[in-house]
Amino acid sequence: MISILALPHAGKQKALLQKLFSAKLRRPKSSKIHFNSNKRESTNGVELAKLTTLLPQRISEALDLNKALVEIVLDFGRTAEIRYQDQKPFFLDGKPVTREEINEITDKIGEFNSDNRAGIDGTLHRISCIKNRSGEIIGLTLRVGRSEADHVRMVEHLLKLTKQSSILFLGRPGIGKTTALRNASRLLAGNDEFNKRVVIVDTSNEIAGDGDVPHSAIGRARRMQVADPSLQHQLMIEAVENHTPEIIIIDEIGTELECLAARTIAERGVRLIGTAHGLTIENLMRNPTLQDLVGGIETVTLGDEEANKRGSFNKTVQERRQDATFPWVVQMLRRDSWLLLPTNQAVDALLRGNDFQATQIVENNGETVANALSYASLTQATSSKI
């Protein structure tokens, strides 16, 4: 039996609802989509140049632009670290990073938001800072954002499999969750097959890029910027009340209020596509803050008849409290391999120690293939490859 904490009781949820709607918020004809890889590579090259020009010359000259650059890590007093996709980090030889070099970059960037993040106008890049106790910036992480076609076919296949239901993406940082949201936005808002009204609640301008004009990677979807990450839950509700979306896209659902806002939106009949912190659905089930996304967990006492029916020696068991906010969960094992789980059935089965059916979506040589197999066999087969 899995030991899982239950969500707050009904009284606390009522208090959260009152808080959700009471505070004041600070605001800061579609055509068929054709994916032009040459144009995308050209655009990515121009945007990457905007990032590299921020760097001190000795660091920018050390970059291997023939490799897929992921991020650059600069910490005062340490050697610069360059990370490429699917490779070990590269540490730049020579002198450690100086305060002057960090200041040179931050002077070009400007101000950081309250979440210590900044961007470059018209690009998908994200720059995050680390501060000392005096508020001085002593570290930077420059993360490369790209408009990629990697997930397009997989996302399109996923949208068809899940029809009109909400989808939650899980996976380790850097595996492509935000890229999947970006491609879903473009497909749903601009593809003749879907042609939906899509609104993105963009936590740190990571989905649609920095600046007032959204990046072309999201197609015809609209974007609402989040001035204060702590008030993101209010912006989610405002998006539904003011802009009549059919689909809300939200990155990094991470607080109890955001979970409650997501449930409120879903109960109004609006489809949600989002991401949350966690590698697997079991992680969410064990997370008291996020478990409501998959239905919540509560402890119940079984009657004699039900206990005998289940063959259970323990009458006190854990059950899913209600239908999940997201009927489908996608576990992103690798960039080219996802597991699609029916949330309610998955949670019920895992709580009872049973197996269940999941769907593996794989991209192989430009072809997307979906296979239905048991969850246990899929996780065992893929764990050694992650």
C-alpha positions as CSV (number, residue, x, y, z in Angstrom):
1,M,0.0,0.0,0.0
2,I,1.3,3.4,-0.9
3,S,1.5,5.9,1.9
4,I,0.1,9.2,0.6
5,L,-1.0,12.3,2.4
6,A,-4.5,13.6,2.0
7,L,-5.4,17.0,0.6
8,P,-6.7,19.7,3.0
9,H,-10.2,19.2,4.3
10,A,-13.3,21.0,2.8
11,G,-13.0,23.9,5.2
12,K,-9.6,24.8,4.0
13,Q,-10.6,24.5,0.4
14,K,-13.4,26.9,1.1
15,A,-10.9,29.4,2.6
16,L,-8.7,28.9,-0.5
17,L,-11.6,29.7,-2.8
18,Q,-12.3,32.9,-0.9
19,K,-8.7,33.9,-1.2
20,L,-8.6,33.0,-4.9
21,F,-11.3,35.5,-5.8
22,S,-10.7,38.2,-3.2
23,A,-7.3,39.7,-3.9
24,K,-6.7,42.3,-6.5
25,L,-4.7,41.4,-9.6
26,R,-1.8,43.4,-11.0
27,R,-1.6,43.3,-14.8
28,P,1.3,43.9,-16.5
29,K,-9.5,33.6,-39.5
30,S,-6.9,30.8,-39.0
31,S,-4.9,29.1,-41.7
32,K,-3.3,25.7,-42.2
33,I,0.0,25.4,-40.5
34,H,3.0,24.3,-42.5
35,F,6.2,23.4,-40.6
36,N,9.2,24.9,-42.4
37,S,12.3,23.4,-40.8
38,N,14.7,25.7,-42.7
39,K,12.9,28.8,-41.6
40,R,12.8,27.6,-38.1
41,E,16.5,26.8,-38.1
42,S,17.2,30.3,-39.5
43,T,15.0,31.9,-36.8
44,N,16.7,29.9,-34.0
45,G,20.1,31.0,-35.3
46,V,19.2,34.7,-35.2
47,E,17.7,34.3,-31.7
48,L,20.8,32.4,-30.5
49,A,23.0,35.2,-31.6
50,K,21.0,37.6,-29.4
51,L,21.9,35.4,-26.5
52,T,25.6,35.0,-27.3
53,T,26.1,38.7,-27.8
54,L,25.3,39.1,-24.1
55,L,28.4,37.0,-23.1
56,P,31.9,38.1,-22.5
57,Q,34.0,37.5,-25.6
58,R,36.1,34.7,-24.1
59,I,33.0,32.7,-23.2
60,S,31.1,33.3,-26.5
61,E,34.1,32.2,-28.5
62,A,34.3,28.9,-26.5
63,L,30.7,27.9,-27.6
64,D,30.4,25.1,-30.1
65,L,27.4,26.2,-32.1
66,N,27.4,23.0,-34.1
67,K,26.0,21.3,-31.0
68,A,22.6,21.7,-29.4
69,L,23.4,24.3,-26.7
70,V,21.1,24.0,-23.7
71,E,22.4,26.5,-21.2
72,I,25.4,28.4,-19.9
73,V,26.0,28.6,-16.1
74,L,28.1,31.4,-14.8
75,D,28.9,31.6,-11.0
76,F,31.2,34.2,-9.5
77,G,34.6,32.7,-8.6
78,R,34.0,29.5,-10.6
79,T,34.8,28.4,-14.1
80,A,32.1,28.8,-16.7
81,E,30.0,25.7,-17.4
82,I,28.5,25.1,-20.9
83,R,25.8,22.4,-21.2
84,Y,24.9,20.7,-24.5
85,Q,22.0,18.4,-25.2
86,D,22.7,14.7,-24.3
87,Q,26.4,15.5,-23.4
88,K,28.4,15.9,-20.2
89,P,28.9,19.5,-19.1
90,F,31.9,21.4,-20.5
91,F,33.9,23.5,-18.1
92,L,35.8,26.4,-19.7
93,D,39.5,26.4,-18.9
94,G,41.1,29.6,-17.7
95,K,40.2,32.2,-15.1
96,P,37.0,32.0,-13.0
97,V,34.0,34.1,-13.8
98,T,34.5,37.7,-12.4
99,R,32.0,40.2,-11.0
100,E,32.7,42.4,-13.9
101,E,31.7,39.7,-16.4
102,I,28.4,39.1,-14.5
103,N,27.7,42.8,-14.4
104,E,28.5,43.1,-18.1
105,I,25.7,40.6,-18.8
106,T,23.2,42.0,-16.4
107,D,23.7,45.6,-17.6
108,K,22.6,44.4,-21.1
109,I,19.6,42.5,-19.7
110,G,18.1,45.1,-17.4
111,E,15.9,44.2,-14.5
112,F,14.9,40.8,-13.3
113,N,11.3,40.0,-12.2
114,S,10.3,39.0,-8.7
115,D,11.0,35.4,-9.6
116,N,14.6,36.3,-10.5
117,R,14.0,35.7,-14.2
118,A,14.5,37.8,-17.3
119,G,14.3,37.4,-21.0
120,I,15.4,38.9,-24.3
121,D,12.8,40.7,-26.3
122,G,11.5,38.6,-29.3
123,T,13.2,35.4,-28.2
124,L,12.4,32.3,-26.1
125,H,15.5,32.5,-24.0
126,R,15.4,32.6,-20.2
127,I,18.0,34.1,-17.9
128,S,17.8,33.4,-14.2
129,C,20.0,34.9,-11.5
130,I,21.3,33.9,-8.1
131,K,21.7,36.6,-5.5
132,N,23.7,36.9,-2.3
133,R,22.3,38.0,1.0
134,S,22.9,41.6,0.0
135,G,20.8,41.3,-3.1
136,E,23.8,41.3,-5.5
137,I,23.8,39.0,-8.5
138,I,26.5,36.4,-8.2
139,G,25.3,33.7,-10.6
140,L,23.5,33.4,-13.9
141,T,21.9,30.6,-15.8
142,L,21.3,31.4,-19.5
143,R,18.9,28.9,-20.9
144,V,18.4,28.6,-24.6
145,G,14.9,28.6,-25.9
146,R,14.1,27.2,-29.4
147,S,11.1,26.9,-31.6
148,E,11.4,23.2,-32.4
149,A,9.5,20.8,-34.6
150,D,10.6,17.8,-32.5
151,H,7.3,17.3,-30.7
152,V,4.9,18.5,-33.4
153,R,3.9,15.1,-34.7
154,M,3.8,13.6,-31.2
155,V,1.7,16.5,-29.9
156,E,-0.7,16.3,-32.8
157,H,-1.1,12.5,-32.2
158,L,-1.6,13.1,-28.5
159,L,-4.3,15.8,-29.1
160,K,-6.2,13.3,-31.3
161,L,-6.0,10.5,-28.8
162,T,-7.2,12.6,-25.9
163,K,-9.9,14.4,-27.9
164,Q,-11.3,17.3,-25.9
165,S,-9.9,16.3,-22.5
166,S,-7.3,18.2,-20.4
167,I,-3.7,17.0,-20.4
168,L,-0.9,17.4,-17.8
169,F,2.7,17.0,-18.8
170,L,5.3,15.6,-16.3
171,G,9.0,15.2,-16.8
172,R,12.5,16.2,-15.6
173,P,13.7,19.8,-16.4
174,G,14.9,20.2,-19.9
175,I,13.1,17.3,-21.4
176,G,10.8,19.5,-23.5
177,K,7.6,20.2,-21.5
178,T,7.5,23.8,-22.4
179,T,8.3,23.0,-26.1
180,A,5.3,20.6,-26.1
181,L,3.0,23.4,-24.7
182,R,4.3,25.8,-27.4
183,N,3.6,23.3,-30.2
184,A,0.2,22.4,-28.7
185,S,-0.7,26.2,-28.7
186,R,0.2,26.6,-32.3
187,L,-1.6,23.4,-33.4
188,L,-4.8,24.1,-31.5
189,A,-5.1,27.8,-32.4
190,G,-4.0,27.7,-36.0
191,N,-4.7,24.3,-37.4
192,D,-7.9,23.9,-39.5
193,E,-8.6,20.6,-37.8
194,F,-8.7,22.2,-34.3
195,N,-9.2,25.9,-34.8
196,K,-9.7,26.7,-31.1
197,R,-9.6,29.9,-29.0
198,V,-6.4,29.4,-27.0
199,V,-5.1,31.6,-24.2
200,I,-1.7,31.0,-22.7
201,V,-1.0,32.1,-19.1
202,D,2.7,32.6,-19.4
203,T,4.4,32.3,-16.0
204,S,7.8,33.7,-16.9
205,N,7.3,34.5,-20.6
206,E,8.9,31.2,-21.3
207,I,6.2,29.8,-23.6
208,A,5.8,32.9,-25.9
209,G,9.0,34.7,-25.2
210,D,9.8,38.1,-23.8
211,G,8.3,41.4,-25.0
212,D,4.8,42.5,-25.7
213,V,4.5,40.8,-29.0
214,P,4.3,37.0,-28.5
215,H,6.8,34.8,-30.4
216,S,5.6,33.3,-33.7
217,A,6.1,29.8,-32.2
218,I,2.7,29.9,-30.5
219,G,0.8,30.7,-33.8
220,R,-2.6,32.4,-33.3
221,A,-2.8,31.7,-29.6
222,R,-3.1,34.7,-27.3
223,R,-0.8,35.2,-24.4
224,M,-1.4,36.8,-20.9
225,Q,1.8,37.8,-19.0
226,V,2.1,37.1,-15.3
227,A,3.3,40.3,-13.5
228,D,3.6,38.5,-10.2
229,P,4.1,34.7,-10.1
230,S,2.3,34.6,-6.7
231,L,-0.9,35.8,-8.4
232,Q,-0.8,33.4,-11.3
233,H,-3.9,31.7,-10.0
234,Q,-5.9,34.9,-10.4
235,L,-4.8,35.4,-13.9
236,M,-5.9,31.9,-14.8
237,I,-9.4,32.8,-13.6
238,E,-9.3,36.2,-15.3
239,A,-8.4,34.5,-18.6
240,V,-11.6,32.5,-18.5
241,E,-13.9,35.3,-17.3
242,N,-12.6,38.0,-19.7
243,H,-11.4,36.3,-22.9
244,T,-13.8,33.3,-23.5
245,P,-11.1,30.7,-24.3
246,E,-11.9,27.2,-25.2
247,I,-8.4,26.1,-24.0
248,I,-6.1,27.5,-21.3
249,I,-2.4,26.6,-21.5
250,I,-0.5,27.0,-18.3
251,D,3.2,26.2,-17.5
252,E,4.5,25.2,-14.1
253,I,1.4,24.6,-11.9
254,G,3.0,24.6,-8.5
255,T,0.8,26.0,-5.7
256,E,-2.4,24.9,-4.0
257,L,-4.2,28.0,-5.2
258,E,-3.1,27.3,-8.8
259,C,-4.4,23.7,-8.4
260,L,-7.7,25.1,-7.2
261,A,-7.9,27.6,-10.0
262,A,-7.2,24.7,-12.5
263,R,-10.1,22.7,-11.0
264,T,-12.4,25.8,-11.1
265,I,-11.6,26.3,-14.8
266,A,-12.1,22.6,-15.7
267,E,-15.5,22.6,-14.0
268,R,-16.5,25.6,-16.2
269,G,-16.0,23.4,-19.3
270,V,-12.7,24.9,-20.4
271,R,-9.9,22.5,-21.5
272,L,-6.6,22.7,-19.8
273,I,-3.1,21.8,-21.0
274,G,-0.4,22.3,-18.5
275,T,2.8,21.1,-16.8
276,A,3.6,20.4,-13.2
277,H,6.8,19.5,-11.3
278,G,7.2,15.8,-11.0
279,L,8.6,12.9,-13.0
280,T,5.7,10.4,-12.6
281,I,2.0,10.3,-11.6
282,E,3.1,8.7,-8.3
283,N,5.1,11.9,-7.5
284,L,1.9,13.9,-7.7
285,M,0.0,11.4,-5.6
286,R,2.5,11.8,-2.9
287,N,2.6,15.6,-3.2
288,P,0.0,17.1,-0.8
289,T,0.1,20.4,-2.7
290,L,-0.4,19.0,-6.2
291,Q,-2.3,15.8,-5.7
292,D,-5.7,17.5,-6.4
293,L,-4.6,17.7,-10.0
294,V,-5.0,13.9,-10.2
295,G,-8.1,13.7,-8.0
296,G,-6.7,13.9,-4.5
297,I,-6.3,11.2,-1.9
298,E,-8.4,10.5,1.2
299,T,-8.5,7.7,3.8
300,V,-11.7,5.8,4.0
301,T,-13.0,2.8,6.1
302,L,-14.5,-0.1,4.2
303,G,-17.5,-2.0,5.3
304,D,-17.2,-5.8,5.8
305,E,-18.9,-6.5,2.4
306,E,-16.6,-4.2,0.5
307,A,-13.5,-5.4,2.2
308,N,-14.4,-9.0,1.4
309,K,-15.2,-8.0,-2.2
310,R,-11.7,-6.5,-2.6
311,G,-10.0,-9.3,-0.7
312,S,-8.5,-6.7,1.7
313,F,-7.5,-7.5,5.2
314,N,-7.2,-3.8,6.0
315,K,-10.5,-1.9,6.2
316,T,-8.7,1.5,6.3
317,V,-7.6,2.2,2.8
318,Q,-6.7,5.2,0.6
319,E,-9.0,6.2,-2.2
320,R,-9.1,8.8,-5.0
321,R,-11.4,11.6,-3.6
322,Q,-12.9,12.9,-6.9
323,D,-12.3,13.0,-10.6
324,A,-9.0,14.3,-11.7
325,T,-8.7,17.9,-12.9
326,F,-6.6,16.5,-15.8
327,P,-8.1,13.2,-17.2
328,W,-4.8,12.5,-19.0
329,V,-1.3,12.6,-17.7
330,V,1.8,12.4,-20.0
331,Q,5.0,11.2,-18.5
332,M,7.8,12.4,-20.7
333,L,10.5,9.7,-20.4
334,R,12.6,11.1,-23.2
335,R,12.2,13.7,-25.8
336,D,11.0,11.0,-28.2
337,S,9.2,8.7,-25.8
338,W,6.1,9.5,-23.8
339,L,3.6,7.5,-21.7
340,L,-0.1,8.6,-21.8
341,L,-2.0,7.6,-18.7
342,P,-5.8,7.7,-18.0
343,T,-5.5,9.6,-14.7
344,N,-8.5,8.2,-12.8
345,Q,-7.8,4.6,-13.7
346,A,-4.1,5.0,-13.0
347,V,-4.6,6.5,-9.6
348,D,-7.2,3.9,-8.6
349,A,-4.9,1.0,-9.8
350,L,-1.8,2.4,-8.1
351,L,-3.6,2.9,-4.8
352,R,-4.7,-0.8,-4.9
353,G,-1.3,-2.1,-6.1
354,N,-2.7,-3.1,-9.5
355,D,-1.4,-2.7,-13.0
356,F,-3.3,-0.8,-15.7
357,Q,-3.1,0.0,-19.4
358,A,-1.1,2.9,-20.7
359,T,-0.2,4.2,-24.1
360,Q,3.4,4.6,-25.3
361,I,3.9,7.4,-27.9
362,V,7.2,7.1,-29.7
363,E,8.8,9.3,-32.4
364,N,11.0,7.1,-34.7
365,N,12.6,8.4,-37.9
366,G,9.9,10.9,-38.5
367,E,7.0,8.5,-37.7
368,T,4.8,8.6,-34.6
369,V,3.7,5.3,-33.2
370,A,1.4,4.6,-30.3
371,N,1.2,1.2,-28.5
372,A,-1.1,0.2,-25.7
373,L,0.7,-1.9,-23.0
374,S,0.6,-2.4,-19.3
375,Y,2.1,0.4,-17.2
376,A,4.4,-1.9,-15.3
377,S,5.9,-3.4,-18.5
378,L,6.3,0.1,-20.0
379,T,8.0,1.6,-17.0
380,Q,10.3,-1.4,-16.6
381,A,11.3,-1.4,-20.2
382,T,12.1,2.3,-20.4
383,S,13.6,2.9,-17.0
384,S,17.0,1.6,-18.1
385,K,17.0,3.9,-21.2
386,I,16.2,7.2,-19.5
